[in-house]
Amino acid sequence: MACIVKQKVGNNTYLYESTSYRNSEGKPRNKRCLIGKINRETGDPVYKPEYL
């Protein structure tokens, strides 16, 4: 199952697609893939062309 996560770094807020899974020891882990960022002026998401 994947979800979109926001992470603020400095003045920018980035969007990641996070996928949860369990490793070989059975512990929960997450894989994140950068999909875009939030426009500071408008607050709208700006997605990378590869994600669309």
C-alpha distance (Angstrom), angle and dihedral (degrees) to the residues before:
residue distance angle dihedral
M1 . . .
A2 3.81 . .
C3 3.78 129.6 .
I4 3.81 135.5 179.2
V5 3.81 115.4 -110.4
K6 3.82 127.5 -166.8
Q7 3.82 119.2 -144.7
K8 3.80 123.2 -176.0
V9 3.82 113.7 -143.8
G10 3.80 114.2 177.0
N11 3.81 107.5 -48.9
N12 3.81 95.2 -20.9
T13 3.79 131.0 80.8
Y14 3.80 113.9 -149.1
L15 3.80 128.1 -158.4
Y16 3.80 120.7 -137.3
E17 3.78 132.4 -176.7
S18 3.79 105.0 -134.5
T19 3.81 121.8 -159.5
S20 3.81 119.3 -168.3
Y21 3.80 122.9 -146.3
R22 3.80 140.8 150.4
N23 3.80 121.8 -108.7
S24 3.80 125.9 -136.4
E25 3.83 90.5 -82.2
G26 3.80 91.4 54.0
K27 3.81 95.0 -109.6
P28 3.82 119.1 138.1
R29 3.81 116.3 -107.8
N30 3.82 136.5 172.5
K31 3.79 132.9 -138.6
R32 3.80 116.1 -155.6
C33 3.78 128.8 -160.9
L34 3.82 121.6 -171.5
I35 3.81 109.8 -121.3
G36 3.82 103.1 168.1
K37 3.78 145.2 -61.1
I38 3.80 141.7 -100.2
N39 3.82 117.9 -96.5
R40 3.82 106.3 -120.8
E41 3.83 95.4 -147.4
T42 3.81 100.1 46.0
G43 3.81 103.1 20.3
D44 3.81 90.5 -131.3
P45 3.81 121.2 135.9
V46 3.82 116.7 -107.7
Y47 3.81 108.8 -156.8
K48 3.79 126.1 -157.1
P49 3.83 113.1 -109.5
E50 3.82 90.3 -121.4
Y51 3.82 90.6 60.7
L52 3.79 95.2 51.6
